[in-house]
């Protein structure tokens, strides 16, 4: 699925699972992509979990960057009010 999305990208910046590189596509859309590609036994939560595990075990990206990559919202309203970064200067791997 990632190889297919790579081939379909319109630029090398922005989100992987997005139509415009700015807004993430919905979990239902990812589910449809998985089904349309004939990928069985994979769920969106499982996909997210695998990404989280991979990023913590194979990269040096901080958890905050990984959470941002997954479009997670901060539950702490004060922290959410102050953290506005897009982590464009973060370095991993």
N, CA, C and O atoms as a MOPAC input file, in Angstrom:
PM7 MOZYME 1SCF
protein

 N      0.81900 1    -1.18400 1     0.00000 1
 C      0.00000 1     0.00000 1     0.00000 1
 C      0.87500 1     1.26500 1     0.00000 1
 O      0.57700 1     2.23200 1    -0.70000 1
 N      1.95300 1     1.24500 1     0.79000 1
 C      2.84600 1     2.40100 1     0.81200 1
 C      3.52900 1     2.61100 1    -0.53900 1
 O      3.71200 1     3.74700 1    -0.97700 1
 N      3.90000 1     1.52200 1    -1.19000 1
 C      4.53200 1     1.65000 1    -2.51800 1
 C      3.56000 1     2.29000 1    -3.51500 1
 O      3.95300 1     3.12800 1    -4.32600 1
 N      2.30000 1     1.88700 1    -3.44400 1
 C      1.29500 1     2.45500 1    -4.33700 1
 C      1.11100 1     3.94300 1    -4.03700 1
 O      1.06200 1     4.75400 1    -4.96300 1
 N      1.00800 1     4.31100 1    -2.77000 1
 C      0.84500 1     5.72300 1    -2.39600 1
 C      2.07200 1     6.52500 1    -2.83700 1
 O      1.94100 1     7.67500 1    -3.25500 1
 N      3.26200 1     5.92500 1    -2.74600 1
 C      4.48700 1     6.61000 1    -3.16600 1
 C      4.41500 1     6.95700 1    -4.64500 1
 O      4.77100 1     8.06400 1    -5.04900 1
 N      3.95400 1     6.01300 1    -5.44500 1
 C      3.85200 1     6.24300 1    -6.88500 1
 C      2.80100 1     7.29800 1    -7.21600 1
 O      2.92900 1     8.00500 1    -8.21500 1
 N      1.76700 1     7.41100 1    -6.39100 1
 C      0.66700 1     8.33600 1    -6.65400 1
 C      0.90400 1     9.73300 1    -6.08400 1
 O      0.08200 1    10.62600 1    -6.29100 1
 N      2.02400 1     9.94200 1    -5.36400 1
 C      2.24800 1    11.22800 1    -4.70500 1
 C      2.40100 1    12.34800 1    -5.72300 1
 O      2.86100 1    12.14100 1    -6.84600 1
 N      2.00500 1    13.52700 1    -5.30000 1
 C      2.13500 1    14.69400 1    -6.17500 1
 C      3.35600 1    15.53200 1    -5.80300 1
 O      3.77600 1    16.40400 1    -6.56500 1
 N      3.93000 1    15.25800 1    -4.61000 1
 C      5.15500 1    15.93900 1    -4.19600 1
 C      5.83700 1    15.09000 1    -3.12800 1
 O      5.28400 1    14.08400 1    -2.68200 1
 N      7.01500 1    15.48800 1    -2.72700 1
 C      7.74200 1    14.75200 1    -1.69700 1
 C      7.53000 1    15.35100 1    -0.31000 1
 O      8.23800 1    14.99300 1     0.63100 1
 N      6.57900 1    16.24100 1    -0.17600 1
 C      6.24500 1    16.82600 1     1.12100 1
 C      4.77900 1    16.56100 1     1.41100 1
 O      4.00700 1    16.23500 1     0.51000 1
 N      4.40500 1    16.70100 1     2.65700 1
 C      3.01000 1    16.52500 1     3.02700 1
 C      2.72000 1    15.12400 1     3.53400 1
 O      3.62900 1    14.32900 1     3.77100 1
 N      1.46600 1    14.84500 1     3.69300 1
 C      1.00700 1    13.58300 1     4.26900 1
 C      1.00100 1    12.46000 1     3.23500 1
 O      0.77200 1    12.69400 1     2.04800 1
 N      1.25400 1    11.24400 1     3.69900 1
 C      1.21400 1    10.07500 1     2.81400 1
 C     -0.22300 1     9.72900 1     2.46800 1
 O     -0.55100 1     9.49700 1     1.30400 1
 N     -1.08000 1     9.69400 1     3.48000 1
 C     -2.47400 1     9.31400 1     3.27200 1
 C     -3.33300 1    10.57000 1     3.24300 1
 O     -4.00100 1    10.91900 1     4.21700 1
 N     -3.29100 1    11.23300 1     2.10000 1
 C     -3.96700 1    12.50700 1     1.91700 1
 C     -4.25800 1    12.68900 1     0.43400 1
 O     -3.53500 1    12.17800 1    -0.42100 1
 N     -5.30800 1    13.41200 1     0.14700 1
 C     -5.59000 1    13.74200 1    -1.25600 1
 C     -4.82700 1    14.97000 1    -1.71000 1
 O     -4.48600 1    15.10400 1    -2.88500 1
 N     -4.55700 1    15.87600 1    -0.75800 1
 C     -3.91700 1    17.13100 1    -1.12000 1
 C     -2.57700 1    17.36200 1    -0.42100 1
 O     -1.94600 1    18.39700 1    -0.63300 1
 N     -2.13200 1    16.41100 1     0.41300 1
 C     -0.88300 1    16.56100 1     1.13800 1
 C     -1.00800 1    17.37600 1     2.40700 1
 O     -0.05600 1    17.47500 1     3.18100 1
 N     -2.17600 1    17.96300 1     2.62900 1
 C     -2.39800 1    18.82500 1     3.78700 1
 C     -3.31900 1    18.18600 1     4.82200 1
 O     -3.00900 1    18.18700 1     6.01400 1
 N     -4.43000 1    17.65000 1     4.38100 1
 C     -5.42700 1    17.06400 1     5.28100 1
 C     -5.38400 1    15.54300 1     5.17700 1
 O     -5.34700 1    14.99800 1     4.07400 1
 N     -5.39000 1    14.84500 1     6.33300 1
 C     -5.38100 1    13.38300 1     6.27200 1
 C     -6.70100 1    12.83600 1     5.74700 1
 O     -7.76000 1    13.42100 1     5.97600 1
 N     -6.63000 1    11.71700 1     5.04800 1
 C     -7.86800 1    11.05900 1     4.63200 1
 C     -8.43500 1    10.32000 1     5.83900 1
 O     -7.71300 1    10.03900 1     6.79500 1
 N     -9.69100 1    10.01400 1     5.79400 1
 C    -10.37200 1     9.39900 1     6.93100 1
 C     -9.99600 1     7.92600 1     7.07800 1
 O     -9.51500 1     7.29000 1     6.14100 1
 N    -10.22900 1     7.40700 1     8.28000 1
 C    -10.00000 1     5.98400 1     8.52300 1
 C    -10.84600 1     5.13000 1     7.58100 1
 O    -10.40400 1     4.07300 1     7.13200 1
 N    -12.05900 1     5.58900 1     7.28500 1
 C    -12.92900 1     4.83100 1     6.37200 1
 C    -12.33400 1     4.78800 1     4.96000 1
 O    -12.45500 1     3.77900 1     4.26500 1
 N    -11.70300 1     5.86300 1     4.54600 1
 C    -11.07600 1     5.88800 1     3.22800 1
 C     -9.87900 1     4.94200 1     3.18600 1
 O     -9.67400 1     4.24300 1     2.19300 1
 N     -9.08900 1     4.91700 1     4.26000 1
 C     -7.96400 1     3.97400 1     4.32900 1
 C     -8.48400 1     2.54300 1     4.28800 1
 O     -7.91300 1     1.69100 1     3.60700 1
 N     -9.56800 1     2.27700 1     5.01600 1
 C    -10.18200 1     0.94200 1     5.00000 1
 C    -10.58600 1     0.56300 1     3.57800 1
 O    -10.36600 1    -0.57000 1     3.15000 1
 N    -11.17300 1     1.50500 1     2.84800 1
 C    -11.56600 1     1.25000 1     1.45800 1
 C    -10.33800 1     0.99500 1     0.58300 1
 O    -10.36200 1     0.10400 1    -0.26500 1
 N     -9.27500 1     1.75700 1     0.77600 1
 C     -8.04500 1     1.53400 1     0.00200 1
 C     -7.49000 1     0.13200 1     0.24800 1
 O     -7.08300 1    -0.55800 1    -0.68700 1
 N     -7.47900 1    -0.28200 1     1.52300 1
 C     -7.00600 1    -1.63000 1     1.85800 1
 C     -7.85400 1    -2.68600 1     1.15300 1
 O     -7.32900 1    -3.62900 1     0.56300 1
 N     -9.16500 1    -2.51300 1     1.22400 1
 C    -10.08500 1    -3.47200 1     0.60300 1
 C     -9.90100 1    -3.47000 1    -0.91400 1
 O     -9.81000 1    -4.53300 1    -1.52800 1
 N     -9.84700 1    -2.27600 1    -1.52200 1
 C     -9.69500 1    -2.18000 1    -2.98300 1
 C     -8.38100 1    -2.77900 1    -3.47500 1
 O     -8.30900 1    -3.29800 1    -4.58800 1
 N     -7.34000 1    -2.70500 1    -2.64000 1
 C     -6.03800 1    -3.27700 1    -2.99700 1
 C     -5.94500 1    -4.76500 1    -2.67300 1
 O     -4.91100 1    -5.39100 1    -2.90400 1
 N     -7.03500 1    -5.33200 1    -2.13600 1
 C     -7.05400 1    -6.75600 1    -1.82200 1
 C     -6.21200 1    -7.12500 1    -0.61500 1
 O     -5.80600 1    -8.27800 1    -0.47100 1
 N     -5.94700 1    -6.15900 1     0.25100 1
 C     -5.14600 1    -6.41700 1     1.44600 1
 C     -6.07900 1    -6.89300 1     2.55200 1
 O     -6.93800 1    -6.14600 1     3.02100 1
 N     -5.89900 1    -8.14300 1     2.95900 1
 C     -6.78100 1    -8.74000 1     3.96300 1
 C     -6.06300 1    -8.85600 1     5.30200 1
 O     -4.83500 1    -8.93200 1     5.35700 1
 N     -6.84200 1    -8.87000 1     6.38100 1
 C     -6.28200 1    -9.05700 1     7.70600 1
 C     -5.58600 1    -7.82900 1     8.26800 1
 O     -4.88400 1    -7.91900 1     9.27500 1
 N     -5.77600 1    -6.67900 1     7.62400 1
 C     -5.16600 1    -5.44100 1     8.09100 1
 C     -6.27800 1    -4.46000 1     8.43200 1
 O     -7.20900 1    -4.26900 1     7.65000 1
 N     -6.17600 1    -3.84300 1     9.59900 1
 C     -7.14400 1    -2.83200 1     9.99700 1
 C     -6.42900 1    -1.49400 1    10.14700 1
 O     -5.20600 1    -1.44800 1    10.27400 1
 N     -7.18400 1    -0.42400 1    10.13200 1
 C     -6.58300 1     0.89500 1    10.30700 1
 C     -5.91900 1     1.00600 1    11.68200 1
 O     -4.78000 1     1.46700 1    11.76200 1
 N     -6.59000 1     0.59900 1    12.77000 1
 C     -5.89100 1     0.64200 1    14.06600 1
 C     -4.62700 1    -0.22000 1    14.08200 1
 O     -3.62900 1     0.16600 1    14.69100 1
 N     -4.65600 1    -1.36700 1    13.42900 1
 C     -3.47400 1    -2.22000 1    13.34500 1
 C     -2.36700 1    -1.56300 1    12.54400 1
 O     -1.19000 1    -1.67200 1    12.88900 1
 N     -2.74700 1    -0.88500 1    11.47800 1
 C     -1.80400 1    -0.16400 1    10.63700 1
 C     -1.13300 1     0.94300 1    11.44900 1
 O      0.08400 1     1.12000 1    11.38300 1
 N     -1.93700 1     1.68800 1    12.21900 1
 C     -1.41700 1     2.75700 1    13.06900 1
 C     -0.49000 1     2.18900 1    14.14400 1
 O      0.56500 1     2.75600 1    14.42800 1
 N     -0.89500 1     1.06900 1    14.73300 1
 C     -0.09300 1     0.42600 1    15.77500 1
 C      1.24400 1    -0.04200 1    15.21700 1
 O      2.28500 1     0.13400 1    15.85000 1
 N      1.21200 1    -0.63900 1    14.02600 1
 C      2.45100 1    -1.10600 1    13.39900 1
 C      3.38600 1     0.07400 1    13.11200 1
 O      4.59800 1    -0.03300 1    13.29900 1
 N      2.82100 1     1.19300 1    12.66000 1
 C      3.63800 1     2.38600 1    12.40500 1
 C      4.26000 1     2.89500 1    13.69700 1
 O      5.43500 1     3.26100 1    13.72300 1
 N      3.47400 1     2.91800 1    14.77000 1
 C      3.97400 1     3.37800 1    16.05800 1
 C      5.11600 1     2.49500 1    16.54500 1
 O      6.14400 1     2.99500 1    17.00200 1
 N      4.93100 1     1.17400 1    16.44400 1
 C      5.98800 1     0.24500 1    16.85100 1
 C      7.23800 1     0.42100 1    15.99600 1
 O      8.35200 1     0.49500 1    16.51500 1
 N      7.04200 1     0.48700 1    14.67800 1
 C      8.18300 1     0.64900 1    13.77500 1
 C      8.95100 1     1.92700 1    14.09800 1
 O     10.17900 1     1.91300 1    14.18400 1
 N      8.22700 1     3.02700 1    14.27600 1
 C      8.91300 1     4.30000 1    14.49900 1
 C      9.68200 1     4.31600 1    15.81800 1
 O     10.74700 1     4.92500 1    15.90700 1
 N      9.14800 1     3.64900 1    16.84200 1
 C      9.86300 1     3.63800 1    18.12400 1
 C     11.04800 1     2.67600 1    18.11200 1
 O     12.03800 1     2.90700 1    18.80500 1
 N     10.95400 1     1.60200 1    17.33300 1
 C     12.01800 1     0.60400 1    17.30300 1
 C     13.08000 1     0.87100 1    16.23500 1
 O     14.22500 1     0.44800 1    16.39200 1
 N     12.72200 1     1.56000 1    15.16100 1
 C     13.62600 1     1.68800 1    14.01800 1
 C     14.03900 1     3.11400 1    13.67800 1
 O     14.87100 1     3.31100 1    12.79300 1
 N     13.48000 1     4.11300 1    14.35900 1
 C     13.85600 1     5.50000 1    14.08000 1
 C     14.16800 1     6.20600 1    15.39300 1
 O     13.99300 1     5.64800 1    16.47600 1
 N     14.62400 1     7.41800 1    15.27700 1
 C     14.89500 1     8.23900 1    16.46300 1
 C     13.90100 1     9.38800 1    16.59300 1
 O     14.13800 1    10.33700 1    17.34100 1
 N     12.79500 1     9.30400 1    15.87000 1
 C     11.79300 1    10.36200 1    15.98200 1
 C     11.17200 1    10.34900 1    17.36700 1
 O     10.81600 1     9.28300 1    17.87000 1
 N     11.03300 1    11.51500 1    17.99500 1
 C     10.35800 1    11.57500 1    19.29500 1
 C      8.88800 1    11.18500 1    19.16400 1
 O      8.30100 1    11.30200 1    18.08800 1
 N      8.30600 1    10.72600 1    20.25200 1
 C      6.90700 1    10.31300 1    20.27100 1
 C      5.98500 1    11.43100 1    19.77100 1
 O      4.98400 1    11.15800 1    19.10900 1
 N      6.31600 1    12.67700 1    20.08500 1
 C      5.48700 1    13.79800 1    19.64900 1
 C      5.41900 1    13.90000 1    18.12600 1
 O      4.38000 1    14.25100 1    17.56700 1
 N      6.52600 1    13.59300 1    17.46400 1
 C      6.55900 1    13.63300 1    16.00500 1
 C      5.72800 1    12.48600 1    15.43800 1
 O      4.98100 1    12.66900 1    14.47700 1
 N      5.85800 1    11.32100 1    16.02800 1
 C      5.08000 1    10.15200 1    15.59000 1
 C      3.59000 1    10.42200 1    15.76400 1
 O      2.79200 1    10.13900 1    14.87000 1
 N      3.21900 1    10.97000 1    16.91900 1
 C      1.80700 1    11.28900 1    17.16200 1
 C      1.28400 1    12.28400 1    16.13000 1
 O      0.15700 1    12.15400 1    15.65400 1
 N      2.10000 1    13.27400 1    15.78600 1
 C      1.70700 1    14.25600 1    14.77300 1
 C      1.54400 1    13.57400 1    13.41900 1
 O      0.61700 1    13.88400 1    12.67100 1
 N      2.44500 1    12.64500 1    13.10400 1
 C      2.36000 1    11.91400 1    11.83500 1
 C      1.07100 1    11.10700 1    11.74200 1
 O      0.53700 1    10.89900 1    10.65300 1
 N      0.57900 1    10.65900 1    12.88500 1
 C     -0.66700 1     9.88600 1    12.92300 1
 C     -1.89800 1    10.77800 1    13.09100 1
 O     -3.01600 1    10.28600 1    13.24800 1
 N     -1.68200 1    12.08700 1    13.05600 1
 C     -2.75900 1    13.07700 1    13.21400 1
 C     -3.45600 1    12.93900 1    14.56000 1
 O     -4.65300 1    13.20000 1    14.68000 1
 N     -2.69900 1    12.52800 1    15.56900 1
 C     -3.26600 1    12.44000 1    16.92000 1
 C     -3.47600 1    13.83400 1    17.47600 1
 O     -2.66700 1    14.73400 1    17.25000 1
 N     -4.56000 1    14.00400 1    18.19900 1
 C     -4.85200 1    15.26100 1    18.87900 1
 C     -4.35100 1    15.15200 1    20.31500 1
 O     -4.44300 1    14.09000 1    20.93100 1
 N     -3.82900 1    16.23600 1    20.83700 1
 C     -3.36400 1    16.24800 1    22.22500 1
 C     -4.56100 1    16.33000 1    23.16600 1
 O     -5.44300 1    17.16800 1    22.98200 1
 N     -4.59100 1    15.46800 1    24.16200 1
 C     -5.70600 1    15.47900 1    25.11800 1
 C     -5.57000 1    16.61100 1    26.12700 1
 O     -6.57200 1    17.09900 1    26.65200 1
 N     -4.35300 1    17.02700 1    26.39900 1
 C     -4.12300 1    18.13100 1    27.33100 1
 C     -4.36300 1    19.44000 1    26.59000 1
 O     -3.59900 1    19.80000 1    25.69400 1
 N     -5.42400 1    20.15300 1    26.96300 1
 C     -5.82000 1    21.36200 1    26.23600 1
 C     -4.77100 1    22.47100 1    26.32300 1
 O     -4.58700 1    23.22600 1    25.36800 1
 N     -4.09200 1    22.57200 1    27.44700 1
 C     -3.05800 1    23.59600 1    27.58500 1
 C     -1.90400 1    23.29100 1    26.64600 1
 O     -1.44200 1    24.17000 1    25.91800 1
 N     -1.43400 1    22.04700 1    26.66000 1
 C     -0.34100 1    21.65600 1    25.76400 1
 C     -0.75500 1    21.84400 1    24.30400 1
 O      0.03200 1    22.32500 1    23.49000 1
 N     -1.98400 1    21.46500 1    23.97800 1
 C     -2.47800 1    21.61400 1    22.60300 1
 C     -2.50900 1    23.07900 1    22.17900 1
 O     -2.25300 1    23.39500 1    21.01700 1
 N     -2.81900 1    23.97200 1    23.11400 1
 C     -2.88000 1    25.40300 1    22.79600 1
 C     -1.51000 1    25.96600 1    22.45300 1
 O     -1.39800 1    26.88600 1    21.64300 1
 N     -0.47100 1    25.41800 1    23.06600 1
 C      0.87100 1    25.95400 1    22.86200 1
 C      1.70100 1    25.21500 1    21.82100 1
 O      2.59800 1    25.80700 1    21.22000 1
 N      1.42500 1    23.95000 1    21.59900 1
 C      2.21700 1    23.19600 1    20.61500 1
 C      1.59100 1    23.33800 1    19.23700 1
 O      0.59100 1    22.69500 1    18.91700 1
 N      2.19200 1    24.17800 1    18.44800 1
 C      1.65500 1    24.44700 1    17.11200 1
 C      2.62200 1    24.02900 1    16.01400 1
 O      2.37600 1    24.28300 1    14.83500 1
 N      3.69900 1    23.39900 1    16.39100 1
 C      4.72600 1    23.02700 1    15.42200 1
 C      4.24300 1    21.96300 1    14.45300 1
 O      3.34300 1    21.18400 1    14.76600 1
 N      4.83700 1    21.93800 1    13.29400 1
 C      4.61700 1    20.83700 1    12.36800 1
 C      5.85100 1    19.92100 1    12.32200 1
 O      5.92900 1    19.00700 1    11.50100 1
 N      6.81100 1    20.18500 1    13.22000 1
 C      8.02300 1    19.38000 1    13.35600 1
 C      8.83400 1    19.30900 1    12.07400 1
 O      9.48900 1    18.30000 1    11.81300 1
 N      8.80100 1    20.36000 1    11.27500 1
 C      9.49300 1    20.33500 1     9.98300 1
 C     11.01200 1    20.24800 1    10.12400 1
 O     11.69500 1    19.91300 1     9.15600 1
 N     11.55000 1    20.53800 1    11.29400 1
 C     13.00000 1    20.47200 1    11.46300 1
 C     13.44100 1    19.23600 1    12.25300 1
 O     14.62000 1    19.10300 1    12.58000 1
 N     12.51400 1    18.33900 1    12.55800 1
 C     12.86600 1    17.12700 1    13.29500 1
 C     13.65000 1    16.17500 1    12.40800 1
 O     13.38000 1    16.05500 1    11.21300 1
 N     14.61700 1    15.50200 1    13.00300 1
 C     15.45200 1    14.56800 1    12.25000 1
 C     15.29800 1    13.18900 1    12.86700 1
 O     15.32800 1    13.05100 1    14.09000 1
 N     15.13500 1    12.18000 1    12.04600 1
 C     14.98300 1    10.80100 1    12.53200 1
 C     15.96100 1     9.87800 1    11.86900 1
 O     16.97700 1    10.29000 1    11.30900 1
 N     15.61700 1     8.59900 1    11.95300 1
 C     16.40400 1     7.47500 1    11.42100 1
 C     17.75900 1     7.46800 1    11.89300 1
 O     18.53500 1     6.58500 1    11.53000 1

